[in-house]
Amino acid sequence: MTSPLAELLRRRIRLTGPITVADFMAEALGHPEYGYYKTRDPFGTRGDFTTAPEISQMFGELIGLWCAEVWRTVVAPQSVQLVELGPGRGTLMADALRATRMAPEFLTAASVHLVETSPALTAMQQEALAGHDAQWHGSLAEVPVGPMLLVANEFFDALPIRQFEKTGEGWRERMVGLDTNGETFRLGLAPGGSVGEALIPDVVRRTAGEGEIAEVCPAGLSIAHAIARRIARHGGAALIVDYGHAASGAGDTLQALSGHKYSNPLQDPGAADLTAHVDFAALGIAVREAGAAAHGPITQSEFLTRLGIETRAAQLLAKATPDQAADIEAALARLIGEEGMGYLFKAMALTAPGEAVPPAFEETAG
């Protein structure tokens, strides 16, 4: 049985021709009525994937303390906007605010802002943050101007990407069209070049061979630029944690997750989560072009270990039952282990030029 969104996309393609991968991804995730993030809770064992804040309270706690320390060294005594992009269920922010009770001056100075477009997730966030004076916005542009501490955990990987294939005639954009039966979505190549290929990193242009894929994320570059510009002008810092690569390179990383299993990204738009690896090198260039400083990326393992996650785990283990202890140890391994999220996931920090290097990134300075 075909979904309403699939039929809408088929109709669009029949009328106007193939669409970019970015357009397909944007509709699949964000269509106002049938988009993946508009219609469901995708997190946890009953959802399609699990993010770090849902794995353990330690993740959000350490990020909260990171924000408090950056405020103390960079922003204090001014007030600050504490912002999260794509806050999921609100778990990260709730854990962060609980951990920063030991820094009451920071909590007094911080106003909480969450940027969310999903009505279903907004309702969950409001429940998780009941008792906190938080504000919700549809975009970063709606957040009041001023010094800002921003967190984006697994936000950039869900932004639409464009894909280009190296051919004998140059780069050609991958497009989503229909098979000869007019029903099945399939990938093809645009007949000519595209101005969008100008976003392909220089190193990929030089080194990619025929048949290889280049991915660019215009929305991600634009948002990183906007964050950096605000920080450069008004002060503060940002923390981006996501899965991806530190250096730009060729490769097809578009994937779909449904029920914690990989599926065909084109098969059932709106029913699965679509993501792609984040190009941290490209984000760093956008940040510097906007006038801010980029620190990292470092692995999530390095980031959390330098912030003291093993010490925090030991504190929790000291009061845990045997079953709780097993869960804590499993969560620690998943967050920082090589076979878990520790190495695939990276962390990058943004600051205004000349400001102190944020905690955990000191070894990357210079």
C-alpha positions as CSV (number, residue, x, y, z in Angstrom):
1,M,0.0,0.0,0.0
2,T,1.5,3.3,-1.1
3,S,1.8,6.2,1.4
4,P,0.3,9.6,0.8
5,L,3.7,11.2,0.7
6,A,5.0,8.7,-1.9
7,E,2.1,9.5,-4.1
8,L,2.6,13.2,-3.7
9,L,6.2,12.9,-4.8
10,R,5.3,10.7,-7.7
11,R,2.8,13.2,-8.9
12,R,5.4,16.0,-8.6
13,I,8.0,14.0,-10.6
14,R,5.5,13.2,-13.3
15,L,4.6,16.9,-13.6
16,T,8.0,18.6,-13.3
17,G,10.6,15.9,-13.8
18,P,13.2,14.3,-11.4
19,I,14.0,16.1,-8.2
20,T,17.2,16.5,-6.3
21,V,18.2,14.1,-3.5
22,A,17.9,17.2,-1.2
23,D,14.3,17.8,-2.2
24,F,13.4,14.2,-1.7
25,M,15.1,14.1,1.7
26,A,13.5,17.4,2.7
27,E,10.0,16.2,1.9
28,A,10.5,12.7,3.5
29,L,11.7,14.3,6.7
30,G,9.9,17.6,6.9
31,H,6.7,17.5,4.9
32,P,4.2,19.5,7.0
33,E,1.6,16.7,7.1
34,Y,3.4,13.4,6.2
35,G,7.1,14.1,7.0
36,Y,8.9,11.6,9.2
37,Y,9.7,14.2,12.0
38,K,6.2,15.7,11.9
39,T,4.3,12.5,12.6
40,R,6.1,10.4,15.3
41,D,8.5,9.9,18.1
42,P,11.5,8.4,16.4
43,F,13.7,7.8,19.5
44,G,14.3,4.9,21.7
45,T,13.7,1.1,21.5
46,R,10.2,1.6,20.2
47,G,11.4,4.1,17.6
48,D,14.0,3.9,14.8
49,F,17.2,5.0,16.5
50,T,18.7,6.0,19.8
51,T,20.7,9.2,20.5
52,A,23.4,9.7,23.1
53,P,21.1,11.6,25.6
54,E,18.7,8.6,25.5
55,I,21.6,6.2,26.2
56,S,22.7,7.8,29.4
57,Q,22.2,10.9,31.6
58,M,25.9,11.3,31.7
59,F,26.0,12.8,28.1
60,G,23.6,15.7,28.8
61,E,25.1,16.3,32.3
62,L,28.6,16.8,30.9
63,I,27.3,19.1,28.1
64,G,25.5,21.2,30.7
65,L,28.6,21.5,32.8
66,W,30.6,22.4,29.6
67,C,28.1,25.2,28.9
68,A,28.4,26.5,32.4
69,E,32.2,26.5,32.3
70,V,32.2,28.3,28.9
71,W,29.8,30.9,30.3
72,R,32.0,31.4,33.3
73,T,35.2,32.0,31.2
74,V,33.7,33.8,28.2
75,V,30.3,35.4,28.9
76,A,29.9,36.0,32.6
77,P,28.5,38.1,34.2
78,Q,26.2,38.8,31.1
79,S,23.0,36.9,30.6
80,V,23.1,34.2,27.8
81,Q,20.7,32.4,25.5
82,L,21.1,28.6,26.1
83,V,19.9,27.2,22.8
84,E,19.4,23.6,21.5
85,L,18.8,22.8,17.9
86,G,16.6,19.7,17.3
87,P,16.2,18.9,21.0
88,G,14.6,15.4,20.5
89,R,12.6,14.5,23.5
90,G,14.2,17.2,25.6
91,T,16.3,14.7,27.5
92,L,19.6,16.4,26.8
93,M,18.4,19.8,28.0
94,A,16.7,18.4,31.1
95,D,19.9,16.5,32.1
96,A,22.0,19.6,31.4
97,L,19.9,21.9,33.5
98,R,19.9,19.4,36.3
99,A,23.6,19.1,36.3
100,T,24.1,22.9,36.3
101,R,22.3,23.3,39.6
102,M,25.7,23.3,41.1
103,A,26.4,26.5,39.1
104,P,23.3,28.6,40.2
105,E,24.8,31.8,38.9
106,F,24.8,30.2,35.4
107,L,21.2,29.1,35.7
108,T,20.2,32.6,36.8
109,A,21.9,34.1,33.7
110,A,20.7,31.5,31.2
111,S,17.4,31.7,29.3
112,V,16.5,28.4,27.6
113,H,15.5,28.3,23.9
114,L,14.7,25.2,21.9
115,V,14.5,25.2,18.1
116,E,12.0,22.6,17.0
117,T,9.7,22.1,14.0
118,S,7.9,18.9,15.1
119,P,4.6,19.4,17.1
120,A,4.9,15.8,18.4
121,L,8.5,16.3,19.7
122,T,7.7,19.8,21.1
123,A,5.0,18.3,23.3
124,M,7.5,15.8,24.7
125,Q,10.1,18.5,25.3
126,Q,7.6,20.6,27.1
127,E,6.8,17.6,29.4
128,A,10.5,16.9,30.0
129,L,11.2,20.6,30.8
130,A,8.2,21.2,32.9
131,G,9.1,23.6,35.7
132,H,11.7,25.4,33.5
133,D,11.1,28.7,31.9
134,A,11.8,27.6,28.3
135,Q,10.8,29.1,25.0
136,W,10.3,27.3,21.7
137,H,11.1,28.6,18.2
138,G,10.7,27.4,14.6
139,S,14.2,28.5,13.6
140,L,17.4,30.0,15.0
141,A,16.5,33.4,13.5
142,E,13.6,33.6,16.0
143,V,16.0,33.3,19.0
144,P,16.6,36.7,20.6
145,V,20.0,38.3,19.8
146,G,22.7,38.3,22.4
147,P,25.4,36.1,23.8
148,M,24.6,32.5,23.0
149,L,25.6,29.0,24.1
150,L,24.2,26.6,21.4
151,V,24.1,22.8,21.4
152,A,23.4,20.8,18.2
153,N,23.5,17.0,18.9
154,E,22.6,14.8,15.9
155,F,21.1,17.8,14.2
156,F,23.2,18.3,11.1
157,D,23.1,14.7,9.9
158,A,19.4,15.0,9.2
159,L,19.7,18.1,7.0
160,P,19.1,17.5,3.3
161,I,22.1,16.7,1.1
162,R,22.8,17.0,-2.6
163,Q,24.8,14.3,-4.3
164,F,27.0,14.6,-7.4
165,E,28.6,11.8,-9.4
166,K,32.0,12.2,-11.2
167,T,31.5,11.2,-14.9
168,G,33.7,11.4,-18.0
169,E,32.0,14.7,-18.8
170,G,32.3,16.2,-15.3
171,W,30.2,16.3,-12.2
172,R,26.5,15.5,-12.7
173,E,23.9,15.8,-9.9
174,R,22.1,12.7,-8.7
175,M,18.3,13.1,-9.2
176,V,15.3,11.0,-7.9
177,G,13.0,10.0,-10.7
178,L,10.6,7.1,-11.5
179,D,11.3,3.7,-13.0
180,T,9.6,2.7,-16.3
181,N,6.6,1.5,-14.3
182,G,6.1,5.0,-13.1
183,E,5.8,3.8,-9.5
184,T,9.3,3.0,-8.1
185,F,11.6,5.8,-7.1
186,R,15.1,5.4,-8.6
187,L,18.3,7.5,-8.9
188,G,19.6,8.9,-12.1
189,L,21.9,11.7,-13.3
190,A,21.0,15.2,-14.5
191,P,21.9,15.6,-18.2
192,G,24.1,18.7,-17.6
193,G,26.2,20.5,-15.0
194,S,24.7,22.3,-12.0
195,V,25.7,25.5,-10.1
196,G,25.4,23.4,-7.0
197,E,28.6,21.6,-7.8
198,A,30.5,24.7,-6.8
199,L,29.9,23.6,-3.2
200,I,31.9,20.4,-3.7
201,P,35.1,20.7,-1.6
202,D,38.3,21.3,-3.5
203,V,40.0,18.2,-2.2
204,V,37.1,16.0,-3.5
205,R,37.3,17.7,-6.9
206,R,41.0,16.9,-7.1
207,T,41.0,13.3,-5.9
208,A,37.6,11.8,-6.8
209,G,37.6,9.2,-9.6
210,E,35.0,8.5,-12.2
211,G,31.8,7.0,-10.6
212,E,32.5,8.4,-7.1
213,I,30.0,10.4,-5.2
214,A,30.4,13.9,-3.7
215,E,27.9,15.1,-1.0
216,V,27.2,18.6,0.0
217,C,24.8,20.0,2.5
218,P,23.8,23.5,1.7
219,A,21.4,23.8,4.6
220,G,24.1,22.7,7.0
221,L,26.6,25.1,5.7
222,S,24.1,27.9,5.9
223,I,23.1,27.1,9.5
224,A,26.8,26.8,10.6
225,H,27.5,30.1,9.0
226,A,24.5,31.7,10.8
227,I,25.5,30.3,14.2
228,A,29.1,31.5,13.7
229,R,28.1,34.9,12.6
230,R,26.0,35.4,15.7
231,I,28.7,34.2,18.0
232,A,31.3,36.4,16.2
233,R,29.1,39.5,16.7
234,H,27.5,38.8,20.0
235,G,29.7,36.4,21.9
236,G,29.3,32.9,23.3
237,A,30.0,29.5,21.9
238,A,28.5,26.5,20.1
239,L,28.9,22.8,20.4
240,I,28.2,20.4,17.4
241,V,28.2,16.7,18.1
242,D,27.3,14.4,15.2
243,Y,28.5,11.4,13.2
244,G,30.7,12.0,10.2
245,H,34.2,12.6,9.0
246,A,36.8,15.1,10.0
247,A,38.2,15.5,6.5
248,S,36.2,16.0,3.3
249,G,36.1,13.0,1.0
250,A,34.1,11.2,-1.7
251,G,31.5,8.6,-0.7
252,D,27.7,7.9,-0.7
253,T,26.6,8.1,3.0
254,L,22.9,8.6,2.6
255,Q,21.1,6.0,4.7
256,A,17.7,5.2,6.0
257,L,16.8,3.7,9.4
258,S,13.6,2.1,10.4
259,G,13.1,0.0,13.5
260,H,16.9,0.3,14.2
261,K,17.6,-1.5,10.9
262,Y,18.9,0.0,7.6
263,S,16.5,0.2,4.7
264,N,16.3,1.6,1.2
265,P,16.3,5.5,1.4
266,L,14.0,5.7,-1.6
267,Q,11.6,2.9,-0.6
268,D,9.0,4.5,1.6
269,P,9.4,8.3,2.0
270,G,8.2,9.6,5.4
271,A,8.4,6.2,7.1
272,A,12.1,6.0,7.8
273,D,14.8,8.4,9.1
274,L,17.1,9.7,6.4
275,T,20.6,10.9,7.4
276,A,24.0,11.4,5.9
277,H,27.5,11.8,7.4
278,V,28.4,15.3,8.5
279,D,31.5,16.9,6.7
280,F,33.1,18.6,9.7
281,A,35.8,20.1,7.5
282,A,33.2,21.8,5.3
283,L,31.4,23.1,8.4
284,G,34.7,24.5,9.7
285,I,35.3,26.4,6.5
286,A,31.8,27.9,6.8
287,V,32.4,28.9,10.4
288,R,35.7,30.6,9.6
289,E,34.2,32.4,6.6
290,A,31.5,33.8,9.0
291,G,34.3,35.3,11.3
292,A,34.3,32.7,14.1
293,A,36.9,30.2,15.3
294,A,36.4,26.5,14.9
295,H,37.9,24.0,17.4
296,G,38.2,20.4,16.5
297,P,36.7,18.1,15.4
298,I,37.7,15.6,18.0
299,T,36.1,12.2,18.5
300,Q,33.2,11.9,20.9
301,S,35.3,9.5,22.9
302,E,38.0,12.2,23.4
303,F,35.4,14.9,24.1
304,L,33.5,13.0,26.8
305,T,36.7,11.4,28.3
306,R,38.3,14.8,28.7
307,L,35.2,16.2,30.3
308,G,35.3,13.4,32.9
309,I,32.7,10.8,31.9
310,E,34.7,7.9,33.4
311,T,34.7,9.8,36.8
312,R,31.0,10.4,36.5
313,A,30.4,6.8,35.7
314,A,32.3,5.7,38.8
315,Q,30.2,8.0,40.9
316,L,27.0,6.4,39.5
317,L,28.4,2.9,39.9
318,A,29.1,3.5,43.6
319,K,25.4,3.8,44.3
320,A,24.1,1.4,41.6
321,T,22.4,-2.0,42.0
322,P,24.0,-4.8,40.0
323,D,21.5,-4.4,37.1
324,Q,22.0,-0.6,37.1
325,A,25.7,-1.1,37.1
326,A,25.5,-3.3,34.0
327,D,23.4,-0.6,32.3
328,I,25.9,2.2,33.3
329,E,28.9,0.2,32.0
330,A,27.1,-0.7,28.7
331,A,26.2,3.0,28.2
332,L,29.8,4.1,28.9
333,A,31.1,1.6,26.3
334,R,28.5,2.7,23.8
335,L,29.3,6.4,24.2
336,I,33.1,6.3,24.1
337,G,34.0,2.8,22.8
338,E,35.4,2.2,19.3
339,E,32.6,-0.2,18.4
340,G,30.0,2.2,19.7
341,M,29.6,5.9,19.0
342,G,33.0,6.9,20.4
343,Y,35.0,7.3,17.1
344,L,32.4,7.7,14.4
345,F,30.8,10.6,16.3
346,K,32.8,13.9,16.4
347,A,32.6,17.1,18.4
348,M,33.4,20.6,17.2
349,A,33.2,23.9,19.1
350,L,32.7,27.4,17.8
351,T,33.8,30.6,19.6
352,A,34.4,34.2,18.8
353,P,38.0,34.9,17.6
354,G,40.4,35.4,20.4
355,E,38.3,33.8,23.1
356,A,39.5,31.1,25.4
357,V,39.6,27.6,24.0
358,P,36.6,25.6,25.2
359,P,37.0,22.7,27.6
360,A,38.1,19.4,26.0
361,F,39.4,21.2,22.9
362,E,42.6,22.6,24.4
363,E,44.8,20.0,22.7
364,T,43.5,21.1,19.3
365,A,44.3,24.8,19.8
366,G,46.8,26.5,17.6
